[in-house]
Amino acid sequence: MNTFLFPHQQQSLDDYAIHTCGIPSIIMMENAASGCAHAIALRLEEEFPLKDCIAITVLCGLGNNGGDGFAIARHLNSMSRFSLNVICIGEEHSLKDDALINAQILENMGIQIVWLKNEADISSALFQTDCIIDAIIGTGGSSLLRGLPKIVVDTLAQKQVYEHSFCIAIDIPTGIDGNNGTAYPNAFKADYTCTMFAKKIGMQLFPAQDFCGEIEIISVGISDTMIQSFGNMFSYEDADIAGIMKKRKQQTSKVDYGRVLIIAGSMDMPGAAALCSLAALRSGAGIVELLTCSVHPSIPMEVLVTVLSHQDGMIDIEQNKERIRESCLKASSIICGPGLGQKAGKELLKLLLSIPLHIPVLIDADAIPAKHDIEHLPEHWILTPHCGEFSRLSTIPRSDIEQNSLHYAKQVASLLKCIIHVKSVPAITTDGDKVFITHHGNPGMATAGSGDVLCGIAGALLAKGLSPLIGMSLASYIHAKAGDFAKSVFGEESLISSDIIASLPHVFDPSLLDSWE
């Protein structure tokens, strides 16, 4: 599992390592610089395999990020295969603490530092080089640049440095906000970023993600366990699927894997229920029961189907409320909303809230309420809106949600006291405190029925006993990975939702690919 940090969490971790663990700050900086320099050297050898001496310009600020830059320059210089040009942005007398120490070490070793003290100095500086390293501000910066750093990145863009040099950022590119992913228009555009401790949350969000390039995490001598204890934002890796979803026992039966109840579909959209049901079965649900008013011919024969009466082409909730209640009380997890129709969705939500349910309930699509319809939901309930539905739920403009989905997802989850999964890019799953990010997936998954497949996967995982937050976030990861595998077979343009379902076995057990070959 990957951990992401807000800049203030990294600062807290840094303070803990220095003041509680007793690691001097200059040692922390040296560990970071050594790790960055060796990673950079390896990366540059890949980028310039035929070049004997690679020219590097290191841009240093006046704070700790600049201190990292001075120390990195020293390590690179010791390797004897790089030509170093070290530039500091600002006045010499403004350097202090560890940054000052590392600048003095450079000068003591005969490595000259060029000082850019004003706009005229910056305009006349030569930035054309094989590689340029940004160690100007680091995680303490934001997208609201001013002063000399702003002039520097504007000048780099004007001189088209990014088109001609391999660009590397230290910790985070200058002009990127590590909290929310906003970016100054001319932010430093890195091909490669060396970041300390863990990736910063803003680096995973757009538009900042486009400025970070390939990201390498550099160890500074702090354990992963300690780093995780300071973070509350995570993402999954492939190994987490097997780690969370335990191997089936030999002596077992279908009841051990839960009963998923799906209330979905309408006369106009019967396919949503079919996709959701098949996805739940392919994700390992023991029993899948479907309540619908129209049976699509592709509904698997393994599904227990009950056809309910309808009104205006949608399930008549009032007429069928006792039958729905009966099924709810037997279920291990409930999915409602896909293809349901808004009138039926609103009535079904009201009915479900009147039933004493102590199981995960996933509310999707037409069953997602408007803000005035609810004050809060049970903590084991899950809402899965796309950005348009999230706007209806929260009254926040869709454009604002798309720009800062993480902030608003946490805010609304805290307000409603439930789990929110926003189908944004990246996807966000949160209980208002802990957050899981899904940054896999591809544009080919923007196709009819993809959300119905996600619901089915989640319903199966929840029915097996995973907590709402873990079940929903892991389902999002599995859904995205299946979509990426489907893309590798069908391509983005031809990918359809049933391809995602067909790819699920490979995600659950990648070794199956060997038997296909």
C-alpha positions as CSV (number, residue, x, y, z in Angstrom):
1,M,0.0,0.0,0.0
2,N,1.3,3.5,-0.9
3,T,1.1,6.4,1.5
4,F,0.7,10.0,0.4
5,L,1.5,13.0,2.6
6,F,0.2,16.6,2.8
7,P,3.1,19.0,3.1
8,H,2.3,19.7,6.7
9,Q,2.3,15.9,7.5
10,Q,5.8,15.7,5.9
11,Q,6.9,18.6,8.1
12,S,5.5,16.8,11.2
13,L,7.3,13.6,10.2
14,D,10.5,15.6,9.7
15,D,10.2,17.2,13.1
16,Y,9.5,13.8,14.7
17,A,12.6,12.3,13.2
18,I,14.7,15.3,14.3
19,H,13.4,16.0,17.8
20,T,12.0,12.7,18.9
21,C,14.2,10.1,17.1
22,G,17.3,12.4,17.5
23,I,18.4,12.4,13.9
24,P,20.2,15.7,13.2
25,S,18.5,17.7,10.5
26,I,21.8,18.0,8.6
27,I,21.9,14.1,8.5
28,M,18.4,14.1,7.1
29,M,19.4,16.5,4.4
30,E,22.5,14.4,3.6
31,N,20.5,11.2,3.4
32,A,18.0,12.9,1.0
33,A,20.8,14.4,-1.1
34,S,22.7,11.1,-1.4
35,G,19.6,9.2,-2.4
36,C,18.5,11.9,-4.9
37,A,22.0,12.1,-6.5
38,H,22.3,8.4,-7.0
39,A,18.8,8.2,-8.5
40,I,19.5,11.1,-10.7
41,A,22.8,9.7,-11.9
42,L,21.1,6.4,-12.9
43,R,18.3,8.2,-14.7
44,L,20.6,10.5,-16.6
45,E,22.7,7.5,-17.8
46,E,19.5,6.1,-19.3
47,E,18.6,9.5,-20.8
48,F,22.1,10.2,-22.2
49,P,23.7,6.8,-22.9
50,L,26.3,8.0,-25.4
51,K,27.4,11.2,-23.6
52,D,30.7,11.1,-21.7
53,C,30.1,14.3,-19.7
54,I,26.5,15.5,-18.9
55,A,26.0,19.2,-18.2
56,I,23.8,19.8,-15.2
57,T,22.5,23.1,-13.8
58,V,21.1,23.0,-10.3
59,L,18.7,25.8,-9.3
60,C,18.7,26.3,-5.5
61,G,16.5,28.4,-3.3
62,L,17.3,29.9,0.1
63,G,15.5,27.3,2.2
64,N,15.9,23.6,2.9
65,N,15.0,22.6,-0.6
66,G,17.9,24.8,-1.7
67,G,20.1,23.0,0.9
68,D,19.1,19.7,-0.7
69,G,20.1,21.2,-4.1
70,F,23.6,22.2,-2.8
71,A,24.2,18.8,-1.3
72,I,22.9,17.0,-4.4
73,A,25.3,19.1,-6.5
74,R,28.2,18.0,-4.3
75,H,27.4,14.3,-4.6
76,L,26.9,14.6,-8.4
77,N,30.2,16.4,-8.7
78,S,32.0,13.6,-6.9
79,M,31.0,11.1,-9.6
80,S,33.3,12.7,-12.1
81,R,31.0,12.2,-15.1
82,F,28.9,15.4,-14.7
83,S,29.7,19.0,-15.4
84,L,28.0,21.1,-12.6
85,N,26.6,24.7,-12.7
86,V,25.1,25.7,-9.4
87,I,22.8,28.7,-9.2
88,C,21.2,30.2,-6.1
89,I,18.1,32.4,-6.4
90,G,18.4,35.3,-3.9
91,E,20.9,37.1,-1.7
92,E,23.8,35.3,-0.1
93,H,23.1,36.8,3.4
94,S,19.6,35.2,3.4
95,L,21.0,31.6,3.5
96,K,20.9,30.0,7.0
97,D,21.0,26.8,8.9
98,D,21.6,23.6,6.9
99,A,21.3,25.3,3.5
100,L,24.0,27.7,4.5
101,I,26.3,24.8,5.7
102,N,25.9,23.0,2.4
103,A,26.5,26.1,0.4
104,Q,29.7,26.8,2.3
105,I,30.8,23.2,1.8
106,L,30.4,23.6,-2.0
107,E,32.5,26.7,-2.0
108,N,35.1,25.2,0.3
109,M,35.4,22.4,-2.3
110,G,36.0,24.9,-5.1
111,I,32.5,24.6,-6.6
112,Q,31.4,28.1,-7.6
113,I,27.8,29.3,-6.9
114,V,26.3,31.8,-9.2
115,W,23.9,34.2,-7.5
116,L,20.8,35.5,-9.2
117,K,19.8,38.4,-7.1
118,N,17.4,40.3,-9.3
119,E,15.4,40.1,-12.6
120,A,18.4,41.4,-14.6
121,D,20.6,38.5,-13.3
122,I,17.9,36.0,-14.2
123,S,17.3,37.5,-17.7
124,S,21.1,37.2,-18.5
125,A,21.5,33.7,-17.0
126,L,22.3,30.8,-19.3
127,F,19.8,28.0,-18.6
128,Q,20.6,25.9,-21.7
129,T,22.0,22.6,-20.4
130,D,21.6,18.8,-20.7
131,C,19.8,18.6,-17.4
132,I,18.3,21.2,-15.1
133,I,17.4,20.5,-11.5
134,D,14.8,22.5,-9.6
135,A,15.5,22.8,-5.9
136,I,14.0,26.3,-5.5
137,I,11.1,26.0,-3.0
138,G,10.0,22.4,-2.4
139,T,6.8,21.4,-0.4
140,G,6.5,24.7,1.3
141,G,5.4,26.4,-1.9
142,S,2.1,26.8,-3.7
143,S,0.8,27.7,-7.1
144,L,0.8,31.4,-6.1
145,L,4.3,32.2,-7.1
146,R,5.8,35.6,-6.6
147,G,9.2,37.3,-6.6
148,L,12.3,35.8,-8.0
149,P,11.0,32.2,-8.2
150,K,8.2,33.3,-10.4
151,I,10.5,35.2,-12.7
152,V,12.8,32.1,-12.9
153,V,10.1,29.7,-14.0
154,D,8.6,32.3,-16.4
155,T,12.0,32.7,-17.9
156,L,12.5,28.9,-18.2
157,A,9.2,28.6,-20.1
158,Q,10.0,31.7,-22.3
159,K,13.4,30.2,-23.2
160,Q,11.9,26.8,-23.9
161,V,14.2,25.1,-21.5
162,Y,11.6,22.2,-21.0
163,E,11.8,21.4,-24.7
164,H,15.6,21.1,-24.8
165,S,16.7,19.9,-21.3
166,F,15.9,16.9,-19.2
167,C,14.2,18.5,-16.2
168,I,14.3,17.1,-12.6
169,A,12.4,18.5,-9.5
170,I,13.5,17.9,-6.0
171,D,10.6,16.9,-3.7
172,I,8.0,18.8,-5.7
173,P,8.2,21.1,-8.8
174,T,8.2,24.8,-8.1
175,G,4.7,26.3,-8.7
176,I,2.9,23.1,-7.6
177,D,0.6,23.1,-4.5
178,G,1.3,19.8,-2.6
179,N,-2.1,20.1,-0.8
180,N,-4.6,20.4,-3.7
181,G,-2.8,19.9,-7.0
182,T,-3.2,23.4,-8.3
183,A,-0.4,24.6,-10.5
184,Y,1.0,28.0,-11.6
185,P,0.6,28.1,-15.4
186,N,4.4,28.2,-15.9
187,A,5.3,25.9,-13.0
188,F,8.5,23.9,-13.4
189,K,7.7,21.1,-15.8
190,A,9.6,18.1,-14.6
191,D,10.3,14.9,-16.5
192,Y,11.4,13.3,-13.3
193,T,10.8,14.1,-9.6
194,C,12.7,12.9,-6.6
195,T,10.4,13.2,-3.6
196,M,11.3,12.5,0.0
197,F,9.4,10.2,2.4
198,A,6.3,9.6,0.2
199,K,4.5,11.2,-2.7
200,K,2.7,14.4,-1.9
201,I,-1.1,14.3,-2.3
202,G,-1.1,17.2,-4.7
203,M,1.2,15.4,-7.0
204,Q,-1.5,12.8,-7.7
205,L,-4.1,15.4,-8.6
206,F,-4.6,17.5,-11.8
207,P,-3.3,19.7,-13.1
208,A,-0.2,19.2,-10.9
209,Q,0.2,15.6,-12.0
210,D,1.1,16.8,-15.5
211,F,4.1,18.8,-14.1
212,C,5.7,16.0,-12.1
213,G,6.7,13.4,-14.7
214,E,8.0,10.1,-13.4
215,I,8.2,10.2,-9.6
216,E,10.9,8.4,-7.5
217,I,10.5,8.1,-3.7
218,I,13.8,8.7,-2.0
219,S,14.5,7.1,1.4
220,V,15.9,9.4,4.1
221,G,16.3,6.6,6.7
222,I,12.7,6.6,8.0
223,S,10.7,3.3,8.0
224,D,7.6,2.9,5.9
225,T,5.6,2.1,9.1
226,M,6.5,5.4,10.6
227,I,5.6,7.2,7.4
228,Q,2.2,5.5,7.2
229,S,1.5,6.6,10.8
230,F,1.7,10.2,9.8
231,G,-0.4,9.9,6.7
232,N,-4.1,9.4,6.2
233,M,-4.2,9.0,2.4
234,F,-3.4,5.8,0.6
235,S,-3.5,3.9,-2.7
236,Y,-3.4,0.2,-3.4
237,E,-0.8,-2.0,-5.1
238,D,-1.5,-5.3,-6.8
239,A,-0.2,-7.3,-3.7
240,D,-3.0,-5.7,-1.6
241,I,-5.7,-7.5,-3.5
242,A,-4.5,-11.0,-2.3
243,G,-3.5,-9.5,1.1
244,I,-7.0,-8.2,1.8
245,M,-9.1,-10.8,0.0
246,K,-8.0,-14.0,1.6
247,K,-7.6,-17.3,-0.3
248,R,-10.7,-19.4,-0.2
249,K,-10.7,-22.4,2.2
250,Q,-11.1,-25.9,0.8
251,Q,-14.1,-26.6,3.1
252,T,-16.5,-23.8,2.2
253,S,-19.8,-23.0,0.6
254,K,-21.5,-20.1,-1.2
255,V,-22.9,-18.7,2.0
256,D,-19.4,-17.9,3.2
257,Y,-19.0,-15.3,0.4
258,G,-22.1,-13.3,1.1
259,R,-25.4,-12.5,-0.5
260,V,-25.5,-9.3,-2.7
261,L,-28.9,-7.8,-3.2
262,I,-29.1,-5.6,-6.3
263,I,-32.2,-3.3,-6.8
264,A,-31.7,-1.9,-10.2
265,G,-32.9,-1.5,-13.8
266,S,-36.0,-0.1,-15.5
267,M,-37.9,-0.7,-18.7
268,D,-35.6,1.7,-20.4
269,M,-32.3,0.6,-18.8
270,P,-32.4,-3.1,-18.0
271,G,-28.8,-3.6,-19.0
272,A,-27.5,-1.8,-15.9
273,A,-28.9,-4.5,-13.7
274,A,-27.3,-7.2,-15.9
275,L,-23.9,-5.6,-15.8
276,C,-24.0,-5.1,-12.1
277,S,-25.1,-8.7,-11.4
278,L,-22.4,-10.2,-13.6
279,A,-19.7,-8.1,-12.1
280,A,-20.8,-9.2,-8.6
281,L,-20.6,-12.8,-9.6
282,R,-17.2,-12.4,-11.3
283,S,-15.9,-10.7,-8.1
284,G,-16.7,-13.7,-6.0
285,A,-20.1,-13.1,-4.4
286,G,-21.6,-16.3,-3.1
287,I,-25.2,-15.4,-4.0
288,V,-26.5,-12.5,-6.1
289,E,-30.2,-11.6,-5.9
290,L,-31.7,-9.1,-8.3
291,L,-34.9,-7.1,-7.9
292,T,-35.9,-5.4,-11.2
293,C,-38.9,-4.7,-13.4
294,S,-37.3,-5.7,-16.7
295,V,-35.1,-8.7,-17.3
296,H,-32.3,-8.2,-19.8
297,P,-31.4,-11.4,-21.7
298,S,-27.8,-11.2,-20.7
299,I,-28.5,-11.6,-17.0
300,P,-26.6,-14.6,-15.8
301,M,-28.6,-17.7,-15.0
302,E,-26.8,-17.9,-11.7
303,V,-28.6,-14.7,-10.5
304,L,-31.8,-15.1,-8.4
305,V,-34.1,-12.8,-10.2
306,T,-37.4,-11.4,-9.0
307,V,-39.5,-9.3,-11.4
308,L,-41.3,-6.5,-9.6
309,S,-44.3,-4.6,-10.9
310,H,-43.6,-1.2,-12.5
311,Q,-45.1,2.2,-12.9
312,D,-44.1,4.7,-15.5
313,G,-41.4,2.3,-16.7
314,M,-39.8,2.1,-13.2
315,I,-40.0,-0.2,-10.2
316,D,-43.2,0.6,-8.2
317,I,-41.5,1.0,-4.8
318,E,-44.6,1.5,-2.8
319,Q,-46.4,-1.5,-4.4
320,N,-43.3,-3.7,-3.7
321,K,-42.0,-2.4,-0.5
322,E,-42.7,-5.5,1.6
323,R,-40.9,-7.7,-1.0
324,I,-38.0,-5.3,-1.0
325,R,-37.9,-5.2,2.8
326,E,-37.8,-9.1,2.9
327,S,-34.8,-9.3,0.6
328,C,-33.0,-6.5,2.4
329,L,-33.1,-8.4,5.7
330,K,-31.5,-11.4,4.1
331,A,-28.7,-9.6,2.3
332,S,-25.0,-9.2,3.2
333,S,-24.7,-6.0,1.1
334,I,-27.2,-4.0,-0.9
335,I,-26.7,-2.1,-4.2
336,C,-29.4,0.2,-5.4
337,G,-29.6,2.8,-8.1
338,P,-28.1,1.6,-11.4
339,G,-30.6,2.2,-14.2
340,L,-33.4,2.7,-11.7
341,G,-34.9,6.1,-12.7
342,Q,-34.9,9.1,-10.4
343,K,-38.5,8.8,-9.1
344,A,-37.9,5.1,-8.1
345,G,-34.5,6.0,-6.7
346,K,-35.8,8.7,-4.5
347,E,-38.6,6.4,-3.1
348,L,-36.2,3.5,-2.7
349,L,-33.8,5.6,-0.6
350,K,-36.6,6.6,1.7
351,L,-37.7,3.0,2.1
352,L,-34.2,1.7,2.9
353,L,-33.7,4.4,5.5
354,S,-36.8,3.1,7.3
355,I,-35.4,-0.5,7.5
356,P,-33.1,-1.3,10.4
357,L,-30.1,-2.3,8.3
358,H,-26.6,-3.0,9.7
359,I,-24.9,-4.0,6.5
360,P,-23.2,-1.9,3.8
361,V,-25.6,-0.2,1.5
362,L,-24.3,1.3,-1.8
363,I,-26.3,4.1,-3.3
364,D,-25.5,4.8,-7.0
365,A,-26.8,6.8,-9.9
366,D,-30.6,7.6,-9.7
367,A,-30.8,6.7,-6.0
368,I,-28.2,9.4,-5.1
369,P,-30.2,12.1,-3.3
370,A,-30.2,15.8,-3.7
371,K,-28.9,17.9,-0.8
372,H,-32.3,18.9,0.5
373,D,-33.4,15.2,0.7
374,I,-31.0,14.1,3.5
375,E,-29.1,15.5,6.4
376,H,-26.9,12.5,7.1
377,L,-26.7,8.7,6.3
378,P,-25.7,5.7,8.4
379,E,-21.9,5.4,8.6
380,H,-21.9,2.0,6.7
381,W,-23.6,3.5,3.7
382,I,-21.8,4.5,0.5
383,L,-22.6,7.1,-2.1
384,T,-20.9,6.7,-5.5
385,P,-21.6,9.9,-7.5
386,H,-19.8,11.1,-10.6
387,C,-19.1,14.8,-10.6
388,G,-22.5,15.8,-11.9
389,E,-24.3,13.7,-9.3
390,F,-22.0,15.0,-6.6
391,S,-23.0,18.6,-7.6
392,R,-26.6,17.6,-7.1
393,L,-25.8,16.0,-3.8
394,S,-23.8,19.0,-2.5
395,T,-24.9,22.0,-4.6
396,I,-21.2,22.7,-5.3
397,P,-20.7,23.7,-8.9
398,R,-19.4,20.8,-11.0
399,S,-16.4,22.8,-12.3
400,D,-15.3,23.4,-8.7
401,I,-15.6,19.7,-7.9
402,E,-13.5,18.7,-10.9
403,Q,-10.8,21.1,-9.8
404,N,-10.7,20.1,-6.1
405,S,-12.5,16.7,-5.8
406,L,-10.4,15.6,-2.8
407,H,-11.4,18.6,-0.6
408,Y,-15.1,18.4,-1.4
409,A,-15.3,14.6,-1.1
410,K,-13.8,14.8,2.5
411,Q,-16.1,17.8,3.3
412,V,-19.3,16.1,2.2
413,A,-18.4,12.7,3.7
414,S,-17.8,14.4,7.1
415,L,-21.1,16.3,6.7
416,L,-23.2,13.2,5.8
417,K,-21.3,10.9,8.1
418,C,-20.9,8.2,5.4
419,I,-18.5,7.0,2.7
420,I,-18.2,9.0,-0.4
421,H,-16.7,7.6,-3.6
422,V,-16.3,10.3,-6.2
423,K,-15.8,9.1,-9.8
424,S,-13.3,11.8,-10.6
425,V,-9.8,11.6,-12.0
426,P,-8.2,10.3,-9.9
427,A,-11.1,8.6,-8.1
428,I,-11.5,9.5,-4.4
429,T,-12.9,7.2,-1.6
430,T,-13.2,8.8,1.8
431,D,-15.0,8.6,5.2
432,G,-14.1,12.3,5.7
433,D,-10.8,11.4,7.4
434,K,-9.0,8.6,5.7
435,V,-8.7,8.8,1.9
436,F,-8.0,6.2,-0.8
437,I,-7.0,7.4,-4.2
438,T,-7.4,5.4,-7.4
439,H,-5.1,6.8,-10.1
440,H,-5.2,3.8,-12.4
441,G,-7.9,3.5,-15.2
442,N,-8.1,5.1,-18.6
443,P,-10.4,7.2,-20.8
444,G,-11.7,4.1,-22.5
445,M,-13.6,3.4,-19.3
446,A,-15.8,6.5,-19.9
447,T,-18.4,4.3,-21.5
448,A,-22.0,3.3,-20.7
449,G,-22.3,0.8,-17.8
450,S,-18.8,1.2,-16.4
451,G,-20.2,2.5,-13.1
452,D,-22.6,-0.4,-13.0
453,V,-19.7,-2.8,-13.1
454,L,-18.0,-0.9,-10.3
455,C,-21.1,-1.3,-8.2
456,G,-21.2,-5.0,-8.7
457,I,-17.5,-5.4,-7.8
458,A,-18.0,-3.3,-4.6
459,G,-21.2,-5.2,-3.7
460,A,-19.3,-8.5,-3.8
461,L,-16.4,-7.3,-1.7
462,L,-18.7,-5.7,0.9
463,A,-20.8,-8.9,1.1
464,K,-17.6,-10.8,2.0
465,G,-17.2,-8.7,5.1
466,L,-14.8,-5.9,4.1
467,S,-15.5,-2.6,5.8
468,P,-17.3,0.0,3.7
469,L,-14.2,2.2,3.2
470,I,-11.9,-0.7,2.4
471,G,-14.4,-2.6,0.3
472,M,-15.4,0.4,-1.8
473,S,-11.8,1.7,-2.3
474,L,-10.4,-1.7,-3.2
475,A,-13.3,-2.2,-5.6
476,S,-12.3,1.1,-7.3
477,Y,-8.7,-0.2,-7.7
478,I,-9.8,-3.6,-9.1
479,H,-12.2,-1.9,-11.5
480,A,-9.5,0.5,-12.7
481,K,-6.9,-2.4,-13.1
482,A,-9.5,-4.5,-15.0
483,G,-10.1,-1.4,-17.3
484,D,-6.4,-1.1,-17.9
485,F,-6.1,-4.8,-18.8
486,A,-9.2,-4.5,-21.1
487,K,-7.5,-1.5,-22.8
488,S,-4.4,-3.6,-23.5
489,V,-6.6,-6.1,-25.4
490,F,-9.3,-3.9,-27.0
491,G,-7.8,-0.4,-27.0
492,E,-9.5,2.8,-25.6
493,E,-11.9,3.4,-28.4
494,S,-13.3,-0.1,-28.6
495,L,-13.4,-0.8,-24.9
496,I,-17.0,-1.5,-23.5
497,S,-18.1,-2.3,-20.0
498,S,-18.5,-6.0,-20.4
499,D,-14.8,-6.0,-21.4
500,I,-14.0,-4.8,-17.9
501,I,-15.9,-7.7,-16.4
502,A,-14.1,-10.1,-18.7
503,S,-10.8,-8.8,-17.4
504,L,-11.6,-9.3,-13.7
505,P,-10.2,-12.8,-13.5
506,H,-6.8,-11.5,-14.6
507,V,-6.8,-8.8,-11.9
508,F,-7.8,-11.3,-9.1
509,D,-5.2,-13.8,-10.3
510,P,-2.6,-12.5,-12.8
511,S,-1.1,-16.1,-13.1
512,L,-4.2,-17.0,-15.2
513,L,-2.6,-15.3,-18.1
514,D,0.0,-18.0,-18.3
515,S,-2.6,-20.7,-18.8
516,W,-4.3,-18.6,-21.6
517,E,-0.9,-18.5,-23.4
